[in-house]
Every structure is written in C-alpha cells, then in structure tokens.
C-alpha cells in the first residue's frame, strides 16, 4: 500500500471550494507570482525555464547586436552627431526599460556579453578562476565604473563623438579580454561590467522571464549567478551573511535615486562650473545614502524592501526627466508631434514599478521560506482559511570570539548552522565518528541533544573535555547556545586499568585509518603497558577521508583534514610507522615483515588495511588523465593534472555516493562533468526511484549531466585521455576520466599469509579471524557476508576487535547503517530498508518546489526505513531514532504524516 500526501505546506488547511474557484484570487496570485499549490518551483534555474526562442535564433540576434554596437562606435568617429544621437537619445533612454521589463532578453543579446564569450565559443579561453581578492571587489569596481562613466557626461562626453567612441571601444575590448582569461562570465558579465549593478537591481523580479542561452552547462563561475537562477540571485546577494558581499549591493541602491536626480538637475544648469557640479552631485548621493540607512535603522523595512523601493524611485526619476526627451526623439524620427505622450509614459512606469515592488516583496518572502528563515508559505488567504499552525520553534547560536548570533530551525546540528553561516569548520562523516568537527560549548549545553556513546568515544580519543561536542551530532533543540570553533583539551584522565593480560607485550595494527586508530585507542584503554605499533602505507596520520573531495576543488590541501592532535601517538604510547609497507605476515613466528626489512613481533595482530578503489576492467585506464578517488594523494593528483593540462571536461563512471561526490568536486574545480550510471537510476541501493529522479534533477540544475543506462567500454586518446567510448558507441570528449565504481578490500596481505578471506577477511561476531590472535575490522573485514565500507561500522568493529584482542568478550551489534550524501548542495539521508515490498506501508510527502521529499517505510506499523531529501533536521533525527528502535506508529500519527505534518515524528521519538 502506497499513500501519497499531496505537495503541501505544513500548517495550512485545505482551501474551500469557493476559495479555489475565486477568479480574482487566481489572477492576483498569478500577477504577484504566488504559488497556492506548492507544486511550482519558486526559483527555477535556467534549465527549468521554458525556452520559446531557439538557440540558433539567439545566436543570430547576438551577431546582429554585436554588429550594431560596432556600427555605433564607427558612427561616433565618422559621423559624431548621428552617433551621439543614436546612443544618448535612443539607446540610453530605452535601456533601463528593457532591463526592467525583460532583463533576460538583454542578457541574451548584450554585445558586451557576446564579446566576452567569443574566446569560450572559439575554444581559446584560458578558463582561469578570478582570485578571491579580486572577485570580492568586482562589484564595487563595476559601481565605480558606472557612476564614473555617467558622471563624465558633465565633462563633455555627450558632445564628443571621438571620446565616446573610445570609451565604448575600451569597454568591449576589456569584456573580450576578460573572457579570454577567466572562465564562464566571471571576467566581465558577472563581475566588472558597469551595467551589472543596474541589471542586478532591476532584473531581480522580471515581468518577463527569459532563460539564459549563453551557457550550455554551468561552470560555477559566479556567486549567486543571475543567469543560473534569475529570481533568486539578488535575494541571495542581500541575504548573504558576509557584509563585504551584501553591503555594496545595498549601497548602490541607496545611492542610485540621489545620483539620478542630481544628474538631471545639474545637467540642466549649463552655467554651473564642472567642479561645483561634481561636488553637488556627491551631495545628492550622500543625502540619498543617508536616508536609506536612516530608514534601515529606524524602520521595520527589510533591506530587500528598501533596495527595491530606492531602485523604483530612481527609475521613476529617470523617466520623469527622460520622457520629454523620448517624445522629442520620436518627433525627430517620425515628424509626429505628441508632447502629451510624456504623461502616459511616466504614469505607466509608476504603475509598473508599484507592481514590481509588490512582486519583489513576495519574492523576498518566498526566498525566506525556501531557505528556512520563514516557516509559512506566501498565500493570499483570508485568516479564516488558515489552520492553527504547529508551533515552529527557533533556536539561536552565538559563535565566538566574534559573537555572531544566528538563528536556525530547532533540531539543526551545530555543524549545519556553522556551515550555513560560513564558520571555519571541517565536515567529515557527519556521524560523530571521524572527529573532524569538535567545538567547545561555552554556554547552553542543556539546549543540545545528549551525546551518544560513539560520540563520547571519539571525544575521548581526541583528548577533549566535557565542554566539547562533535558539531555534527550536537543538535540544538531550544534556547541559545554559545560555542567556540576552538575546543580546549580535556583535563580528565581515564583511570589506569588494574586488571589486564600482562602476557600481551606487543599489539601490531596494520592500517592507520579510522579502524586502525580506534583499535589502537581501545587497546591502550584496556592495556597500559603493551607496545602498540600502527603500520600505515600513506605518509599521513589519520585524516578525514570524507573530506578528500575538497582537495580536488579547494586550495588549502591537507590543512584541516588531519583528525588527531599532533602529540596523540606519543601521549598514547603508540609507535606510528607512516609511509611504511607491511610486505608479509608470518603467522607461525607471529611477526610482520616491513618493506624497510624491519620486523615487528606481535602477540595480537589487528588487520585494518581498509580498501582500495575498485578499478573496472576498462581499456585505456592506464592513460594519463585516468583516476580513481580513494586517498588524499588521488585527489591532489587530480587537481594538479587539471591545472597542468588545462582540462575542461570530465567523465565520472559511477552514479553512487563516491561518483556523485567526485562529480561535484570536479564541477567546482570548473570542469564540465558527465556522470555515467550503468543502472537505470542514481543511488539505486540507497533510495527509491522517485528520490533518484529528484537527485538527478538537482545535479542537472547544477550543470552536471547525468547519463543512466550508460557504461564506458574504453578510454581513448593518442597518449593522454581525450574521450570515453561507451558500450553503445557514443564518444564523450573529456580530458579527465574518473572511475568511482566501488571499493575492493585489501585482502592480499592476509590471504598470502594464510588468513581465510573471501571478498574480505572473514571474521566472526567478535571480529576474530579463523587464525588465533588475529583480528580484523573496517573495510577489509567481511562480517556476516557483508563489507559495509562505512566509518561508524569500522569504528564499532575496531572497538570490538580491540576489546577481544585483550581477552574481553564483546560482539558487534546489528548494523543499521545510515547513508548521507555530503557536500553536494542539498541534503540527502536514508536509513534502513528503503525499498518496500507489497506487505509494507509507504508514506510519501513530495514537495518538488522546495525541493523536499520524505518517505517512510513501515511494516505492521513499525518504522523500518526512511528517505529524506531537503532541509529537515528535526525530522531526520527523529526518523533515524525511530528506524533504529523499530518505533510503532499509531493511526493518529500516520494520519498526521500523510497530511505532511512530520513534527509528529519528534513527539513519537521522544517517548521511545
């Protein structure tokens, strides 16, 4: 039985039939851009917008636009009077109206954009990334260029065709140069163009939305790109927590009305000296800015509302003065005398801007709703038609030392809050096991979810005190929490064990991943005197393998990825053999032979060699440009190769967790990425078909191409990789080919020594192999016929192996692994059995406009599996607990879930 709840808005009751049929309401909602169904994507990407004009037509128009631009420049030199008339009396008066009504049209036909994209189209652009210091200053540079060029009209630019021609020629030359050096539109259109501030201010809620046709795929060249998400871009700019990004946008809008009014007033005063004009123009601007920030400080108006009001005022001022000039131009061209037209023009602009302000206010509230700042959707409803909403509790977190106070939804983890507000924190497994995100809780510990044993074990391993929590596991359920990103070392010391097997003199652990380090940690907890040796083939101590994709697109290399304090080995009496290979195990003499020709004797041996990337049998994988992504070295090699060879395209074979995370990393590095999945859908082992579809949609919106039912036959190229040939005969051009088709346990060392192994080293419930005194844990161990390859599983198995190696009697608990797709731009979580049988009940709430998807699988009213896509922190915590405890859901709770109210899961979980 499958029960679908309609895409809904929590706490809003169904509409009455009369309300549904109201034509006035429907028209008002359509005009204001309000979605009463919850099914429409509120902020669609350019790939989701309908395309009514073919790309070829846009290209022809662009060629014509470019030719027209060059013709105007030529005319300014050859026939200055005609050129100045065309530019200042036709183009300039009409331009603001075009970017106000249909900014997408201008973005598609802009001659400067066309010049900027010529290097990309012809294939000789360098595709470099704009440095952060320059990108963060690009908008102020564009503002200064705009104000400077316009103000230069006081100095005779209006009357000097040659000077104006030089300015326009220089602008198009710089636009071309920006495209030749920097990737995408980052070298001009989205950064330094003098028209960018105007386009951002007036294009945020277009009356006519036209999708971008320049970019075949998004290369992530701009932050909050207008071409990618037209309606969301400016709202995202103003909501950005970094004032260096949001403040210049507000400052431009604040200055614009004063600048426009001052320009026209002073332009009419021909007898005023130029220095005095510039001084008075500056005064107009300062007054305008002062009024804006006074209103921001003293009124309840939000910054987006103030910026849109200022922009609307500037547009009305512009056409109040320009309408007579437009009428005069019409008279000169057509010999038609119609002075009265100035009043319809100004009245039309006034009406359109009032409508624009209302639509933008709606857009502002919708953006707050989709980003979780606002809890209720935007609806034109009588209050009598609203149900009483379930109380939505908000929480606050103050990040020290700067004291930034931020708000969040109850149930959100400290890690998620820190990431959203760009705090310096490194995410890892997000399960409290790896130890990458410890924070010090300075106040409000009681407002956090209590720590579970695996988190406590991690904190003890790291040597942190009771004031420290793993940010990924600490969820804020109420009140205010004050945290520091720099946890203090603990002062507590575990008691020295008094009863232990003194015959155990040496324990050797082969492998220094999470399983190896956890095993060593628990050996030392249980035995204070024995030697502990950890042999690791990599040159690094334990590091965050979940974060290695950041090594592909980030610039900080291994900084922040190491998970152990510098003196951990010395403090725990552990001898670490880094960059060392264990070449042979002698079971009879109980010795491990190293590649350095040294020998380690052991009384107990724990195998934690982990796994390697499973390299598929594809011809050509030995060519330069072919990679796997399993170790830090793999990630850094990919980044270096892409830079050294100027790579632009990548193909990733594998649509599982590893493949999708790798695809996002390559995309963020600036490559065009195609993911090949030989199955019918993505993440087939972890989620249901509908969720797979939503995941594929999210990747497509980000500009990553997904090809299902596709399998590579071989990798081609004369020497290095130039393409991937699929089994169906298609050839995908690429310079980077990455195989992400799974893992292969490193069993060769154990198997050669005579330790029984199948897919992995065979172990029982005590993590003991079939050889006395030899244990195994983590990705190398096969338990109950499975190799799970998960960090929480590896840590638990290593704990059990260590305890039993010292003579204890511990067994691994039944595994209920959770899947988290990390660092891909959206949240995805699944746990338990997600593929229902005919005997199961399935409850689904699907809200694609958010996007949000929640699916619960029950057997005889008991929760056995769940999938959650979207920002639902409280739901995820409650569902995870419900699945792991097998919580029973009664009929009232199931009815609430079907209606879209998943807050009931928290109430049920609290009783378990």
Buried (B, 14 or more C-beta within 10 A) or exposed (E): EEBEBBBBBBBBBEBEEEBEEBEEBBEEBEEBBBBBEBEEBBBBBBBEBEEEEEEEEBBEBBEEBBEBBBEBBEBBBEEBEEBBBBBBBBBBBEEBBBBBBBBBBBBBBBBBBBBBBBBBEEEEBEBBBBEEEBBBBBBBBBBEBBBEBBBBBBEEBBEBBEBBBBBBBEBBEBBBBBBBBBBBBBBBBBBBBBBBBBBBBBBBBBEEBBBBBBBEBBBBBBBBBBBBBBBBBBBBBBBBEEEEBBBBBBBBBBBBBBBBBBBBBBBEEEEBEEEEBBEBBBEBBEBBBEBBEEBBEEEEEBBBBBBBBBBBBBBBBBBBBBBBBBBEBBBEEEEEEEEEBBEEBBEEBBEBBEBBBBBBBBBBBBBBBBBBBBBBBBBBBEEEBEEEBEEBBEBBBBBBEEEEEBBBBBBBBBBBBBBBBEBEBBBBBBBBBBBBBBBBBBBBBEBBBEBEEBBBBBBBBBBBBEBBBBBBBBBBBBBBBBBBBEBEEBEEEEEEEEEBBEEBBBBBBBBBBBBBBBBBBBBBBBBEEBBBBBBBBBEBBBBBBBBBBBBBBBEEEBEBBBBBBEEBBEEBBBBBBBEBBBEEBEBEEBBBBBBEEEEBBBBBBBBBBBBBBBBBEBEBBEBEBBBBBBBBEBBBBBBEBBEEBEBBBBBBBBBBBBBBBBBBBBBBBBBBBBBBBBBEBBBBEBBBEBBBBBBBBBBBBBBBBBBBEBBBBBBBBEEBBBBBBBEEEEEBBBBBBBBBBBBBBBBEBBEEBBBBBEEBBBBBEBBBBEBEBBBBBBBBBBBEEEBBBBBBBBBBBBBBBBBBBBBEEBEBEEBBBBBBBBBBEBBBBBBBBBEBEEEBBBBBBBBBBBBBBBBBBBBEEBBBBBBBBBBBBBBBBBBBBBBBEEBBBEEEBBEBBBBBBBBBBBEBBEEE
